[in-house]
Amino acid sequence: MHPNQQKNYKKTIRLLCVAILSFFLISTFAGTVSAGKLDDAYFSALRVYKKLLKSPKQKKYRHSWLNIITRFQTVYKKSRKGRWADNALFMIGRTYRELYRESGRKSDINQSINYYNRMIKRFPDSVRTDDALFALAEIALNVQKKKNIARKYYKRILTRYPKSDHQPRAKTAILRLPSPKSKNKNNNHKRIKQKKGTVNITQLRFWSNPTYTRIVIDAEDEVSYSYRLLKKDPSIKKPQRLYIDLNNTRVGPGLSTIIPIQDDLLKEARAAQHTSSSVRVVLDIKTIDTFKIFSLQNPFRIVVDVNGRGTITAKKIGKRKGKIASTHHVPARALTKQLALKVKRIVIDPGHGGRDCGAPGYYRGVFEKNITLQIAKKLGKKIKKETGCKVFYTRTSDKFLPLEERTAIANTKNADLFISIHANATEKRHTYGIETYFLNLATDNDAIMVAARENATSAKNISDLEIILNDLMRSSKINESSQLSACIQNAVINRLKPKYSKIKDLGVKQAPFYVLLGAEMPCILIEVGFISNKRECRRLTDPKYQDHLVNGIIKGIKRYMKEISPPVMMADTAPPIGG
């Protein structure tokens, strides 16, 4: 080869290598940038969808719905295997279903079915898959009138997604559907027609200990209710009773109408069709001091908290401590104060879990439910080691728990502290910081939005909840919870600031969180950072950062324990007067 040709050949090779490298770097950088833009595009489409649902006027225009569908389609096309692909397909199916309700066009519901099926086929392990199956079952049942197809979808939820929160409704729906084998024309069993607009009461649940019982009444939709406490009536051999009347309701086909409780407070809970349009739930009482009743949304349920005297007496405690005490019944918490016992039992609540992933992180595959569980387990181990307190968890695995069950666990364990761990999120990805909440009326819009997200409900429902809170607050531990919040928030910030840059103290705030409602001990909810922020998402997945965070929380707990620790009883330590 001629020297000039050889030189030109080498030059060409070098230029080609530079071009290939440049193309690779540009593609990589562009992919990184587009990932952030894709997140913004998805949340933007979601905002427009929610806004449209609230506008009766705009819902009438077809182009409003098609605009949203186009937005979600764009997200899906740009990320067919990305973090929002399954959500985008699901939302297209949902939007077409909503459009069908306005248009009545068969083509719209067919498109909805098509996109739901595509989502299930492509993403069988998505947290949205059981939602898509349930939507298809409802379409088959209510739109297509194909009961056998609906049954198949419901059964698929029951068999393949045991942790799905659609399980109770799927079971109820299957019970309501006629058996495929019962097509005999001579069948004399006639199905009682449900009145239009009436709501099924689907389940009664309870948790209890000797001094506390929580009962939850599950309904398929929101209903109004009233209640009354009846005195004991020896003449007709009736115990004291508390009843709740639920208007415009009927006993659901799968409802167990008698729930034996048999703790120290209640004998049982009973449900029956009181009138043709109302269900009455009756609690047969052994003993009761106080009770609280409130409702929660999404799904709708009514919570009844009953408090009374337990089986622990001052005499029993006195024998253990070698002190003389009276023999009358005293509530366990009153004994704790009288005997100057310190914090001994702590319940840690890792937020979300199971099908409820919580907030998605900035990075793909990072979810709030996993971060909170990792931090909770580390916190529990160190609390045991450094304070000697007994530690209980609301969950120790990737398990779904209703919010009302978490509080019930804390109460039934007779916890002295309840700490719920969460990670914050917002559409504004530059937002970061750590904040700690205690239960109270919300003081600003940001607190309302955080509570709405953690409660899986709307800002309107939060406002409605604040009316209920006025009654609940009378017996809650607001001052102690506020004190605990301040101790933990300050300790966490002081622990992290010397070791990491850009640690923002968002302070102690107050808001009505479902998970704290009815807690009988000082309780807080700590947002350990914004998982939607790039820097804080990376830190929250770092074990070393988690350790520092946990050490800060423990320091705050110790500070609180020190502040509330009473002086040694004067009867044991004070010298004689004049001595």
PLY file of the C-alpha trace (Angstrom):
ply
format ascii 1.0
element vertex 579
property float x
property float y
property float z
element edge 578
property int vertex1
property int vertex2
end_header
0.00 0.00 0.00
1.27 3.48 -0.88
2.39 5.51 2.19
-0.20 8.26 1.45
-2.93 5.65 1.08
-1.84 4.03 4.34
-1.95 7.40 6.10
-5.43 8.15 4.73
-6.62 4.68 5.76
-5.46 5.16 9.38
-7.02 8.60 9.46
-10.34 7.18 8.24
-10.26 4.44 10.88
-9.60 7.02 13.64
-12.46 9.22 12.46
-14.78 6.23 12.32
-13.88 5.20 15.89
-14.45 8.76 17.14
-17.82 8.85 15.37
-18.90 5.52 16.88
-17.81 6.60 20.38
-19.57 9.94 20.03
-22.75 8.25 18.86
-22.63 5.87 21.85
-22.10 8.70 24.35
-24.82 10.86 22.84
-27.26 7.94 22.80
-26.51 7.12 26.43
-26.89 10.72 27.55
-30.05 11.19 25.51
-31.51 8.03 27.09
-30.80 9.41 30.56
-32.43 12.71 29.76
-35.43 11.06 28.11
-36.00 8.89 31.21
-36.64 12.02 33.28
-38.81 13.49 30.53
-40.74 10.22 30.34
-41.56 10.43 34.04
-42.79 13.98 33.57
-44.86 12.93 30.54
-46.57 10.13 32.49
-47.39 12.30 35.52
-48.55 15.10 33.23
-50.98 12.71 31.48
-52.17 11.47 34.86
-52.86 15.04 36.03
-54.87 15.81 32.90
-56.85 12.56 33.35
-57.75 13.38 36.98
-58.66 16.95 36.05
-60.98 15.71 33.30
-62.81 13.37 35.70
-63.69 16.39 37.84
-65.10 18.40 34.92
-68.62 17.30 33.87
-68.51 19.80 31.00
-65.21 18.63 29.48
-66.14 14.94 29.90
-68.78 15.41 27.18
-66.17 16.19 24.52
-64.58 13.17 22.86
-61.40 15.01 21.94
-60.67 15.57 25.68
-60.48 11.81 26.23
-58.54 11.13 23.02
-55.97 13.75 24.04
-55.28 11.83 27.26
-55.13 8.50 25.43
-52.57 9.97 23.00
-50.45 11.17 25.93
-50.35 7.71 27.53
-49.70 6.08 24.14
-46.67 8.35 23.68
-45.31 7.26 27.07
-45.82 3.59 26.17
-44.23 3.86 22.71
-41.12 5.53 24.14
-40.78 2.98 26.94
-42.19 -0.39 25.88
-40.22 -2.15 28.62
-39.58 0.88 30.80
-40.79 1.87 34.23
-44.11 3.37 33.04
-45.01 0.96 30.22
-47.40 -1.18 32.30
-48.99 1.86 33.94
-49.43 3.57 30.57
-51.19 0.55 29.03
-53.41 0.24 32.09
-54.35 3.92 31.99
-55.21 3.73 28.26
-57.58 0.86 29.08
-59.09 2.83 31.97
-59.49 6.00 29.88
-61.28 4.11 27.10
-63.57 2.60 29.75
-64.42 6.07 31.11
-64.95 7.31 27.56
-67.41 4.45 26.94
-69.48 5.62 29.92
-69.88 8.97 28.18
-70.18 7.81 24.56
-71.86 4.41 24.83
-69.87 3.31 21.77
-69.10 -0.39 21.55
-65.76 0.39 19.88
-64.61 2.31 22.98
-65.27 -0.56 25.39
-63.62 -2.97 22.93
-60.51 -0.77 22.92
-60.55 -0.77 26.73
-60.68 -4.59 26.77
-57.91 -4.75 24.16
-55.51 -2.55 26.16
-56.26 -4.28 29.47
-55.49 -7.65 27.84
-52.28 -6.32 26.27
-51.16 -5.05 29.66
-51.89 -8.42 31.36
-50.11 -10.37 28.61
-47.01 -8.18 28.53
-46.69 -7.53 32.28
-48.13 -10.52 34.21
-46.12 -9.59 37.33
-47.04 -5.89 37.38
-48.77 -4.43 40.45
-51.45 -3.26 38.01
-52.26 -6.72 36.60
-54.87 -7.64 39.21
-56.47 -4.20 38.71
-56.73 -4.90 34.97
-58.24 -8.35 35.63
-60.81 -6.87 38.00
-61.69 -4.19 35.44
-62.17 -6.86 32.74
-64.40 -8.87 35.10
-66.57 -5.81 35.78
-66.83 -5.07 32.05
-67.78 -8.68 31.30
-70.39 -8.67 34.07
-71.94 -5.22 33.74
-71.40 -4.28 30.08
-71.17 -7.51 28.09
-73.47 -9.45 30.46
-71.14 -12.47 30.17
-71.22 -13.94 33.67
-69.07 -16.98 32.91
-66.26 -14.79 31.53
-66.52 -12.52 34.58
-66.26 -15.58 36.83
-63.03 -16.65 35.09
-61.44 -13.24 35.69
-62.52 -13.20 39.36
-61.15 -16.72 39.87
-57.88 -15.72 38.25
-57.50 -12.93 40.81
-58.21 -15.36 43.67
-55.76 -18.02 42.48
-52.88 -15.99 41.04
-52.92 -12.82 43.16
-53.59 -13.88 46.78
-52.31 -10.54 48.13
-54.58 -8.45 45.90
-56.91 -6.03 47.68
-59.54 -7.09 45.13
-59.76 -10.50 46.84
-62.81 -9.72 49.07
-64.77 -8.18 46.20
-63.82 -11.04 43.85
-65.02 -13.60 46.41
-68.26 -11.69 46.93
-68.83 -11.40 43.19
-68.34 -15.14 42.63
-70.83 -15.92 45.39
-73.35 -13.59 43.79
-72.96 -15.23 40.37
-75.07 -18.32 39.65
-73.08 -21.55 39.47
-72.30 -22.56 35.88
-73.68 -26.03 36.71
-77.07 -24.69 37.83
-78.65 -24.10 34.42
-81.54 -26.50 35.09
-84.82 -24.84 34.16
-86.57 -26.64 37.01
-84.29 -24.97 39.56
-86.63 -23.61 42.26
-84.01 -21.42 43.97
-84.74 -17.82 43.07
-82.21 -15.10 43.54
-83.34 -12.09 45.58
-82.99 -9.01 43.43
-80.87 -6.28 44.89
-82.52 -2.88 44.91
-80.90 -0.36 42.62
-78.30 1.74 44.43
-78.06 -0.41 47.56
-74.59 -1.28 48.82
-73.38 -4.69 50.00
-71.80 -5.05 53.43
-69.04 -7.53 52.64
-67.00 -8.28 55.77
-66.60 -7.83 59.54
-63.03 -7.88 60.90
-61.61 -7.41 64.40
-58.42 -7.24 66.51
-58.39 -7.28 70.31
-56.52 -7.45 73.59
-57.85 -7.35 77.18
-58.38 -3.55 77.15
-59.01 -2.74 73.49
-60.97 -4.06 70.50
-61.13 -2.68 66.96
-63.94 -3.80 64.63
-63.98 -2.86 60.93
-67.12 -3.00 58.79
-66.31 -3.26 55.05
-68.75 -1.94 52.44
-68.62 -1.95 48.65
-69.26 1.80 48.51
-69.68 4.82 50.76
-72.80 4.82 52.94
-74.25 7.01 55.70
-74.68 5.52 59.16
-75.90 6.21 62.69
-75.20 4.51 66.02
-76.49 4.21 69.57
-75.31 2.70 72.86
-78.08 0.74 74.61
-78.16 -0.02 78.33
-78.27 -3.52 79.71
-81.83 -4.87 79.97
-82.03 -7.72 82.54
-85.80 -8.09 82.05
-85.31 -9.53 78.56
-81.83 -10.93 79.31
-80.14 -8.50 76.93
-76.56 -7.33 77.59
-75.40 -3.80 76.96
-75.21 -3.25 73.19
-73.76 -0.84 70.69
-75.43 -0.85 67.30
-74.57 0.81 63.99
-77.27 1.23 61.33
-75.94 1.47 57.77
-78.39 3.16 55.41
-79.22 1.95 51.91
-77.36 -1.34 52.42
-77.94 -5.09 52.34
-76.16 -8.12 53.79
-73.64 -9.25 51.17
-73.80 -12.89 50.01
-70.37 -13.72 51.46
-70.77 -11.91 54.79
-70.31 -13.93 57.99
-73.21 -12.50 60.01
-71.96 -13.64 63.46
-68.35 -13.03 64.51
-67.45 -14.51 67.93
-65.01 -12.15 69.65
-65.09 -13.40 73.25
-62.46 -11.06 74.64
-62.78 -9.13 77.91
-64.84 -6.36 76.28
-67.14 -7.91 73.68
-68.99 -11.22 73.27
-69.61 -11.00 69.53
-70.45 -8.83 66.56
-73.66 -9.54 64.62
-74.91 -8.24 61.28
-78.46 -8.58 59.98
-80.88 -7.02 57.52
-82.65 -4.63 59.91
-85.02 -3.15 57.32
-85.39 -3.70 53.59
-82.85 -0.93 53.00
-80.54 -1.01 56.04
-78.12 -3.38 57.75
-77.65 -3.25 61.52
-74.36 -4.33 63.09
-74.67 -5.06 66.82
-71.82 -5.42 69.32
-72.76 -7.40 72.45
-70.80 -5.82 75.30
-69.30 -7.35 78.42
-67.73 -4.13 79.68
-66.98 -0.78 78.09
-65.53 2.57 79.12
-65.32 4.51 75.85
-65.77 3.97 72.13
-64.98 5.84 68.91
-66.55 5.39 65.46
-65.19 6.87 62.23
-65.06 6.03 58.53
-62.16 5.70 56.07
-62.17 5.90 52.28
-60.80 3.92 49.31
-62.23 1.40 50.00
-64.98 2.64 52.30
-65.04 1.06 55.76
-66.33 1.98 59.22
-63.96 1.58 62.18
-65.20 1.03 65.75
-62.67 1.29 68.59
-63.84 0.01 71.99
-61.89 0.58 75.21
-62.55 -0.86 78.65
-61.09 -2.34 81.78
-58.78 -5.27 81.19
-57.86 -8.31 83.21
-54.63 -6.76 84.53
-55.20 -5.56 88.08
-53.10 -3.42 90.35
-52.89 -6.37 92.75
-51.13 -8.53 90.15
-48.70 -5.75 89.25
-48.13 -5.00 92.92
-47.07 -8.58 93.61
-44.58 -8.46 90.75
-43.07 -5.22 92.03
-43.25 -6.09 95.73
-45.54 -3.12 96.44
-48.92 -2.93 98.15
-51.75 -1.97 95.78
-55.52 -1.96 95.70
-57.36 -4.88 94.10
-59.78 -2.98 91.89
-59.41 -3.11 88.11
-57.16 -0.43 86.65
-56.51 0.12 82.92
-53.03 -1.06 81.93
-51.96 2.38 80.67
-53.00 4.05 83.94
-50.86 1.51 85.80
-47.88 2.39 83.62
-48.12 6.01 84.74
-48.82 5.16 88.39
-45.83 2.84 88.65
-43.55 5.17 86.65
-42.73 2.53 84.05
-40.68 3.77 81.08
-41.09 3.02 77.39
-40.87 -0.76 77.05
-42.71 -1.75 73.87
-42.30 -0.14 70.45
-44.21 -0.99 67.26
-42.47 -0.15 63.98
-44.60 0.17 60.87
-42.87 -0.11 57.46
-45.21 1.79 55.14
-47.03 0.13 52.22
-46.23 -3.47 51.15
-47.45 -6.22 48.84
-49.45 -4.88 45.91
-49.25 -1.41 47.45
-45.76 -0.41 46.29
-45.99 3.13 47.60
-44.17 5.82 45.64
-41.92 4.77 42.73
-38.31 5.89 43.09
-36.32 8.07 40.71
-34.43 4.97 39.63
-36.14 2.05 37.96
-37.07 -0.80 40.28
-36.89 1.28 43.47
-40.15 1.40 45.43
-41.12 2.94 48.75
-42.35 -0.38 50.22
-38.86 -1.96 49.98
-36.99 1.06 51.36
-39.29 1.34 54.38
-38.97 -2.37 55.19
-35.16 -2.25 55.01
-35.02 0.77 57.34
-37.62 -0.69 59.72
-35.71 -3.94 60.20
-32.45 -2.11 60.89
-34.24 0.21 63.30
-35.85 -2.69 65.19
-32.56 -4.53 65.67
-30.77 -1.45 66.98
-33.64 -0.48 69.29
-33.50 -3.93 70.91
-29.72 -3.74 71.25
-29.41 -0.18 72.53
-32.57 0.36 74.59
-33.66 -3.13 75.63
-37.22 -2.38 74.50
-39.40 -5.07 72.99
-39.94 -4.43 69.28
-42.91 -5.50 67.17
-43.39 -4.96 63.44
-46.64 -4.49 61.56
-45.00 -6.45 58.73
-41.66 -8.22 58.26
-42.13 -9.20 54.61
-43.56 -7.85 51.37
-47.13 -8.10 52.62
-50.17 -5.89 52.04
-51.82 -4.54 55.20
-54.79 -2.16 55.43
-53.95 1.05 57.26
-56.49 0.40 60.04
-54.86 -2.97 60.79
-51.49 -1.34 61.46
-52.92 0.86 64.23
-54.85 -2.10 65.61
-51.61 -4.09 65.87
-49.99 -1.27 67.86
-52.97 -1.06 70.23
-53.31 -4.81 70.75
-49.58 -5.07 71.52
-50.02 -2.40 74.22
-47.25 -0.42 72.56
-45.74 2.61 74.28
-44.60 4.13 70.95
-45.75 3.70 67.35
-43.37 4.73 64.56
-44.53 4.58 60.94
-41.78 4.87 58.31
-42.43 6.27 54.83
-40.61 7.89 51.90
-42.03 11.01 50.31
-42.62 11.73 46.62
-43.68 14.60 44.41
-43.88 15.43 40.73
-41.33 18.20 41.32
-38.17 16.11 41.21
-35.92 18.85 42.63
-37.84 18.72 45.96
-35.98 17.02 48.80
-35.80 16.91 52.59
-36.86 15.03 55.73
-39.99 15.71 57.78
-41.82 14.12 60.70
-45.58 14.17 61.27
-47.91 13.65 64.20
-51.68 13.25 64.07
-53.60 16.51 64.04
-55.48 18.84 61.74
-53.37 19.77 58.71
-51.77 23.21 58.80
-50.83 23.66 55.12
-51.58 22.35 51.64
-48.34 20.38 51.43
-49.26 18.44 54.58
-52.72 17.74 53.14
-51.20 16.38 49.93
-48.74 14.15 51.83
-51.59 12.77 53.96
-53.75 12.23 50.86
-50.98 10.24 49.16
-50.18 8.10 52.22
-53.91 7.55 52.87
-54.45 6.62 49.20
-57.32 9.08 49.06
-58.11 12.61 47.88
-57.54 16.05 49.37
-61.33 16.41 49.69
-61.53 13.27 51.82
-58.78 14.71 54.02
-60.91 17.82 54.60
-63.90 15.61 55.47
-61.69 13.58 57.82
-60.69 16.71 59.73
-64.31 17.12 60.84
-64.18 13.60 62.32
-60.82 14.37 63.94
-62.35 17.05 66.17
-64.00 14.23 68.14
-61.08 11.80 68.00
-58.52 14.32 69.21
-59.94 14.51 72.73
-58.33 11.21 73.74
-55.29 11.16 71.46
-51.72 11.71 72.60
-51.12 14.95 70.69
-48.64 16.57 73.09
-46.58 13.40 73.54
-46.60 12.72 69.80
-45.50 16.27 69.06
-42.66 15.91 71.58
-41.58 12.57 70.08
-41.70 14.06 66.56
-39.44 16.95 67.56
-36.93 14.66 69.28
-36.65 12.34 66.27
-36.65 15.06 63.59
-33.87 17.04 65.30
-31.78 13.95 66.03
-31.99 12.66 62.43
-31.01 16.04 60.94
-28.14 16.50 63.40
-26.87 12.99 62.62
-26.93 13.37 58.84
-25.81 17.00 58.33
-22.14 16.53 59.31
-21.82 13.49 57.04
-23.79 14.48 53.91
-24.34 17.64 51.91
-27.76 19.09 51.11
-29.68 17.65 54.06
-32.83 19.75 54.31
-34.81 20.00 57.55
-38.49 20.28 56.58
-39.42 20.26 60.25
-42.22 18.78 62.34
-45.69 18.95 60.80
-49.17 17.74 61.54
-51.76 16.05 59.34
-54.59 13.48 59.56
-53.02 10.14 58.63
-55.27 7.05 58.59
-52.43 4.90 59.93
-52.25 7.01 63.12
-56.01 7.27 63.75
-57.08 5.61 66.99
-53.54 4.94 68.24
-53.53 4.91 72.04
-49.87 5.77 72.41
-47.57 8.56 71.16
-47.36 7.96 67.42
-45.50 9.56 64.53
-44.99 9.16 60.80
-41.52 9.99 59.49
-40.91 10.76 55.81
-37.24 9.77 55.55
-36.68 11.60 52.25
-38.04 12.13 48.76
-37.71 8.90 46.80
-38.65 10.89 43.69
-35.49 13.01 44.05
-32.39 11.62 42.29
-29.94 12.29 45.13
-32.20 11.16 47.98
-33.36 8.06 46.07
-29.71 7.03 45.64
-29.00 7.67 49.33
-32.06 5.79 50.58
-30.88 2.66 48.76
-27.41 2.94 50.32
-27.03 0.70 53.43
-24.52 3.10 54.99
-26.92 6.04 54.66
-29.72 3.89 56.09
-27.51 3.12 59.11
-26.92 6.82 59.81
-30.62 7.51 59.40
-31.53 4.72 61.84
-28.96 5.92 64.37
-30.55 9.36 64.22
-34.03 7.93 64.87
-32.74 5.91 67.83
-31.03 8.97 69.29
-34.35 10.80 69.03
-36.19 7.96 70.78
-33.62 7.94 73.60
-33.94 11.71 73.98
-37.72 11.38 74.22
-37.44 8.57 76.79
-35.12 10.72 78.86
-37.44 13.73 78.70
-40.50 11.78 79.86
-38.66 9.67 82.43
-40.11 10.66 85.85
-37.90 11.14 88.91
-37.54 8.22 91.29
-40.57 7.88 93.54
-40.23 10.01 96.64
-41.62 7.21 98.80
-38.56 5.11 97.96
-35.80 7.72 98.01
-36.68 10.84 100.00
-35.06 11.11 103.48
-37.28 11.69 106.53
-38.31 15.30 107.10
-35.78 16.94 109.33
-33.28 14.10 108.73
0 1
1 2
2 3
3 4
4 5
5 6
6 7
7 8
8 9
9 10
10 11
11 12
12 13
13 14
14 15
15 16
16 17
17 18
18 19
19 20
20 21
21 22
22 23
23 24
24 25
25 26
26 27
27 28
28 29
29 30
30 31
31 32
32 33
33 34
34 35
35 36
36 37
37 38
38 39
39 40
40 41
41 42
42 43
43 44
44 45
45 46
46 47
47 48
48 49
49 50
50 51
51 52
52 53
53 54
54 55
55 56
56 57
57 58
58 59
59 60
60 61
61 62
62 63
63 64
64 65
65 66
66 67
67 68
68 69
69 70
70 71
71 72
72 73
73 74
74 75
75 76
76 77
77 78
78 79
79 80
80 81
81 82
82 83
83 84
84 85
85 86
86 87
87 88
88 89
89 90
90 91
91 92
92 93
93 94
94 95
95 96
96 97
97 98
98 99
99 100
100 101
101 102
102 103
103 104
104 105
105 106
106 107
107 108
108 109
109 110
110 111
111 112
112 113
113 114
114 115
115 116
116 117
117 118
118 119
119 120
120 121
121 122
122 123
123 124
124 125
125 126
126 127
127 128
128 129
129 130
130 131
131 132
132 133
133 134
134 135
135 136
136 137
137 138
138 139
139 140
140 141
141 142
142 143
143 144
144 145
145 146
146 147
147 148
148 149
149 150
150 151
151 152
152 153
153 154
154 155
155 156
156 157
157 158
158 159
159 160
160 161
161 162
162 163
163 164
164 165
165 166
166 167
167 168
168 169
169 170
170 171
171 172
172 173
173 174
174 175
175 176
176 177
177 178
178 179
179 180
180 181
181 182
182 183
183 184
184 185
185 186
186 187
187 188
188 189
189 190
190 191
191 192
192 193
193 194
194 195
195 196
196 197
197 198
198 199
199 200
200 201
201 202
202 203
203 204
204 205
205 206
206 207
207 208
208 209
209 210
210 211
211 212
212 213
213 214
214 215
215 216
216 217
217 218
218 219
219 220
220 221
221 222
222 223
223 224
224 225
225 226
226 227
227 228
228 229
229 230
230 231
231 232
232 233
233 234
234 235
235 236
236 237
237 238
238 239
239 240
240 241
241 242
242 243
243 244
244 245
245 246
246 247
247 248
248 249
249 250
250 251
251 252
252 253
253 254
254 255
255 256
256 257
257 258
258 259
259 260
260 261
261 262
262 263
263 264
264 265
265 266
266 267
267 268
268 269
269 270
270 271
271 272
272 273
273 274
274 275
275 276
276 277
277 278
278 279
279 280
280 281
281 282
282 283
283 284
284 285
285 286
286 287
287 288
288 289
289 290
290 291
291 292
292 293
293 294
294 295
295 296
296 297
297 298
298 299
299 300
300 301
301 302
302 303
303 304
304 305
305 306
306 307
307 308
308 309
309 310
310 311
311 312
312 313
313 314
314 315
315 316
316 317
317 318
318 319
319 320
320 321
321 322
322 323
323 324
324 325
325 326
326 327
327 328
328 329
329 330
330 331
331 332
332 333
333 334
334 335
335 336
336 337
337 338
338 339
339 340
340 341
341 342
342 343
343 344
344 345
345 346
346 347
347 348
348 349
349 350
350 351
351 352
352 353
353 354
354 355
355 356
356 357
357 358
358 359
359 360
360 361
361 362
362 363
363 364
364 365
365 366
366 367
367 368
368 369
369 370
370 371
371 372
372 373
373 374
374 375
375 376
376 377
377 378
378 379
379 380
380 381
381 382
382 383
383 384
384 385
385 386
386 387
387 388
388 389
389 390
390 391
391 392
392 393
393 394
394 395
395 396
396 397
397 398
398 399
399 400
400 401
401 402
402 403
403 404
404 405
405 406
406 407
407 408
408 409
409 410
410 411
411 412
412 413
413 414
414 415
415 416
416 417
417 418
418 419
419 420
420 421
421 422
422 423
423 424
424 425
425 426
426 427
427 428
428 429
429 430
430 431
431 432
432 433
433 434
434 435
435 436
436 437
437 438
438 439
439 440
440 441
441 442
442 443
443 444
444 445
445 446
446 447
447 448
448 449
449 450
450 451
451 452
452 453
453 454
454 455
455 456
456 457
457 458
458 459
459 460
460 461
461 462
462 463
463 464
464 465
465 466
466 467
467 468
468 469
469 470
470 471
471 472
472 473
473 474
474 475
475 476
476 477
477 478
478 479
479 480
480 481
481 482
482 483
483 484
484 485
485 486
486 487
487 488
488 489
489 490
490 491
491 492
492 493
493 494
494 495
495 496
496 497
497 498
498 499
499 500
500 501
501 502
502 503
503 504
504 505
505 506
506 507
507 508
508 509
509 510
510 511
511 512
512 513
513 514
514 515
515 516
516 517
517 518
518 519
519 520
520 521
521 522
522 523
523 524
524 525
525 526
526 527
527 528
528 529
529 530
530 531
531 532
532 533
533 534
534 535
535 536
536 537
537 538
538 539
539 540
540 541
541 542
542 543
543 544
544 545
545 546
546 547
547 548
548 549
549 550
550 551
551 552
552 553
553 554
554 555
555 556
556 557
557 558
558 559
559 560
560 561
561 562
562 563
563 564
564 565
565 566
566 567
567 568
568 569
569 570
570 571
571 572
572 573
573 574
574 575
575 576
576 577
577 578
